[in-house]
Amino acid sequence: MAVFHLNVNGKRYEVDVDPSTPILWVLRDHLNLVGTKYGCGIAQCGACTIHLGDAAVRSCILPVSQVGTQPITTIEGLSANGDHPLQRAWIEHDVPQCGYCQAGQIMNAAALLKANPHPTDEEIEAAMNGNLCRCGTYTRIKAAIKSVAKR
């Protein structure tokens, strides 16, 4: 066990966990931030996507020991009231079906738009590739991202 000082959603936390613990489980089990979902556990589905600094990362394989001093943003920290432009666009475009993958989808899209505010269709498809949606709402996800990019 080791003590780690984390900056999550703008708040400071101290956790005493095994250094190899994936940050996903630190967030969910130790900080009670359960918006980040466990999907596959091998970084293949994207349900666990968070931001580490400005980069979208898969939290299921990222050991807490590799976080360092970089700030972490989860879906809970994307906006105070759930009114981030992407969250509003998700509703406007009727994206969620079961909803399980949506936090990861939104976090990945937010990182894309921060790095590239006006992506092409091809850039959206490339950036979102690997975030899986079992309900198949990819067309609506792309439309939601494009609508935010136009604003």
C-alpha positions, 0 to 999 in steps of 0.5 A: 500500500502507498499514499497517493495525492490526487487532483480529481475534478479540481478537488484534492484527495489522498488515497492509500492503495496498492500502487498497481490499482487501476485508477478506475477502481480508485475513482469508483471504490475509494472516491465514490465517483461511479460515473466512470464505468467498467466495461472490458478491463483491457482498454478495448471498449472505452467505457472507462475513459477519463481525462488525465491532463487534457488526454483521454485515457482508459482508466481500467489499465492505468495504475494509480502510480502512473498518474503523478501530479496530473489532474484527473477529470471524470464525467462528474467533473466535466461540468458542475450541472451536467450541462457541458455542451456535449452533454446537452448535444447528447440529449438533443440528438437522442444519443443514449440508449442503455447509456452504459458507454456514454460517459466514456464516449462523452469524455473521449469527444470532449478531449477531441474537441479540446484538441481540435475544436472543428474536426472533420468527419474523418477526424471524429471517426478516427478519434472515436474509434475504439469507444464501443456502443453496443446499442449502435448509436454511432451516427447520433454520437457523430451528429452530436459531436458535429453540432458542438463543433459548429457552435 
